Amino acid sequence: MFLFNNNASSTLSTTVSVSATTFSVTDGSKFPAPFSGSTFRATLVDSSGNIEIVDVTGVDGNVFTAIRAQEGTVAIGFAGGDTIE
Protein backbone atom coordinates (compact mmCIF):
# COMPACT_ATOMS: atom_id res chain seq x y z
CA MET A 1 0.00 0.00 0.00
CA PHE A 2 1.38 3.39 -0.99
CA LEU A 3 0.96 6.34 1.37
CA PHE A 4 0.82 9.91 0.11
CA ASN A 5 1.43 13.38 1.49
CA ASN A 6 1.22 16.31 -0.92
CA ASN A 7 4.16 18.72 -1.10
CA ALA A 8 6.23 17.07 1.63
CA SER A 9 9.80 18.36 1.44
CA SER A 10 12.86 18.42 3.67
CA THR A 11 16.63 18.23 3.38
CA LEU A 12 19.11 15.51 4.24
CA SER A 13 20.87 16.02 7.60
CA THR A 14 24.02 14.14 6.60
CA THR A 15 25.62 12.53 3.58
CA VAL A 16 24.03 9.42 2.12
CA SER A 17 26.36 6.84 0.59
CA VAL A 18 25.46 4.84 -2.51
CA SER A 19 24.82 1.72 -0.41
CA ALA A 20 23.00 3.32 2.56
CA THR A 21 19.48 2.10 3.30
CA THR A 22 18.90 4.51 6.18
CA PHE A 23 19.42 8.25 6.24
CA SER A 24 18.48 11.28 8.33
CA VAL A 25 16.37 14.25 7.27
CA THR A 26 15.92 17.61 8.98
CA ASP A 27 12.12 17.26 9.41
CA GLY A 28 10.57 13.82 9.11
CA SER A 29 7.22 15.04 10.46
CA LYS A 30 6.28 16.37 7.01
CA PHE A 31 6.12 12.83 5.59
CA PRO A 32 3.73 9.89 6.13
CA ALA A 33 4.53 7.27 8.76
CA PRO A 34 4.65 3.86 7.07
CA PHE A 35 3.11 0.92 8.92
CA SER A 36 3.49 -2.79 8.23
CA GLY A 37 3.02 -3.44 4.52
CA SER A 38 3.00 0.23 3.51
CA THR A 39 5.52 2.59 1.96
CA PHE A 40 5.77 6.02 0.40
CA ARG A 41 7.77 7.09 -2.59
CA ALA A 42 10.24 9.97 -2.29
CA THR A 43 12.70 11.68 -4.60
CA LEU A 44 16.22 12.61 -3.53
CA VAL A 45 17.66 15.56 -5.47
CA ASP A 46 21.31 16.65 -5.35
CA SER A 47 22.67 20.15 -5.98
CA SER A 48 23.26 19.33 -9.67
CA GLY A 49 19.67 18.20 -10.20
CA ASN A 50 20.44 14.46 -10.26
CA ILE A 51 17.58 12.43 -8.82
CA GLU A 52 16.98 9.06 -7.24
CA ILE A 53 13.56 7.68 -6.39
CA VAL A 54 13.28 5.61 -3.22
CA ASP A 55 10.53 3.69 -1.42
CA VAL A 56 10.54 4.70 2.24
CA THR A 57 9.49 1.71 4.33
CA GLY A 58 10.09 3.13 7.81
CA VAL A 59 10.26 6.45 9.62
CA ASP A 60 11.66 6.79 13.14
CA GLY A 61 11.57 10.51 13.91
CA ASN A 62 13.97 11.97 11.36
CA VAL A 63 15.52 8.65 10.30
CA PHE A 64 14.15 7.04 7.15
CA THR A 65 14.66 3.44 6.01
CA ALA A 66 14.38 3.06 2.25
CA ILE A 67 14.64 0.76 -0.73
CA ARG A 68 16.92 2.61 -3.12
CA ALA A 69 16.95 3.07 -6.92
CA GLN A 70 13.26 2.74 -7.79
CA GLU A 71 11.49 3.50 -11.09
CA GLY A 72 14.65 2.92 -13.13
CA THR A 73 16.79 5.40 -11.19
CA VAL A 74 20.28 4.51 -9.97
CA ALA A 75 21.53 4.77 -6.39
CA ILE A 76 23.93 7.71 -6.08
CA GLY A 77 25.55 9.52 -3.15
CA PHE A 78 23.94 12.63 -1.67
CA ALA A 79 25.27 15.41 0.53
CA GLY A 80 23.80 16.93 3.66
CA GLY A 81 21.49 19.74 2.58
CA ASP A 82 20.30 17.93 -0.57
CA THR A 83 16.52 17.78 -0.99
CA ILE A 84 14.05 14.97 -0.33
CA GLU A 85 10.52 15.42 -1.62
C-alpha positions as CSV (number, residue, x, y, z in Angstrom):
1,M,0.0,0.0,0.0
2,F,1.4,3.4,-1.0
3,L,1.0,6.3,1.4
4,F,0.8,9.9,0.1
5,N,1.4,13.4,1.5
6,N,1.2,16.3,-0.9
7,N,4.2,18.7,-1.1
8,A,6.2,17.1,1.6
9,S,9.8,18.4,1.4
10,S,12.9,18.4,3.7
11,T,16.6,18.2,3.4
12,L,19.1,15.5,4.2
13,S,20.9,16.0,7.6
14,T,24.0,14.1,6.6
15,T,25.6,12.5,3.6
16,V,24.0,9.4,2.1
17,S,26.4,6.8,0.6
18,V,25.5,4.8,-2.5
19,S,24.8,1.7,-0.4
20,A,23.0,3.3,2.6
21,T,19.5,2.1,3.3
22,T,18.9,4.5,6.2
23,F,19.4,8.3,6.2
24,S,18.5,11.3,8.3
25,V,16.4,14.2,7.3
26,T,15.9,17.6,9.0
27,D,12.1,17.3,9.4
28,G,10.6,13.8,9.1
29,S,7.2,15.0,10.5
30,K,6.3,16.4,7.0
31,F,6.1,12.8,5.6
32,P,3.7,9.9,6.1
33,A,4.5,7.3,8.8
34,P,4.6,3.9,7.1
35,F,3.1,0.9,8.9
36,S,3.5,-2.8,8.2
37,G,3.0,-3.4,4.5
38,S,3.0,0.2,3.5
39,T,5.5,2.6,2.0
40,F,5.8,6.0,0.4
41,R,7.8,7.1,-2.6
42,A,10.2,10.0,-2.3
43,T,12.7,11.7,-4.6
44,L,16.2,12.6,-3.5
45,V,17.7,15.6,-5.5
46,D,21.3,16.7,-5.4
47,S,22.7,20.2,-6.0
48,S,23.3,19.3,-9.7
49,G,19.7,18.2,-10.2
50,N,20.4,14.5,-10.3
51,I,17.6,12.4,-8.8
52,E,17.0,9.1,-7.2
53,I,13.6,7.7,-6.4
54,V,13.3,5.6,-3.2
55,D,10.5,3.7,-1.4
56,V,10.5,4.7,2.2
57,T,9.5,1.7,4.3
58,G,10.1,3.1,7.8
59,V,10.3,6.5,9.6
60,D,11.7,6.8,13.1
61,G,11.6,10.5,13.9
62,N,14.0,12.0,11.4
63,V,15.5,8.7,10.3
64,F,14.1,7.0,7.1
65,T,14.7,3.4,6.0
66,A,14.4,3.1,2.2
67,I,14.6,0.8,-0.7
68,R,16.9,2.6,-3.1
69,A,17.0,3.1,-6.9
70,Q,13.3,2.7,-7.8
71,E,11.5,3.5,-11.1
72,G,14.6,2.9,-13.1
73,T,16.8,5.4,-11.2
74,V,20.3,4.5,-10.0
75,A,21.5,4.8,-6.4
76,I,23.9,7.7,-6.1
77,G,25.5,9.5,-3.2
78,F,23.9,12.6,-1.7
79,A,25.3,15.4,0.5
80,G,23.8,16.9,3.7
81,G,21.5,19.7,2.6
82,D,20.3,17.9,-0.6
83,T,16.5,17.8,-1.0
84,I,14.0,15.0,-0.3
85,E,10.5,15.4,-1.6
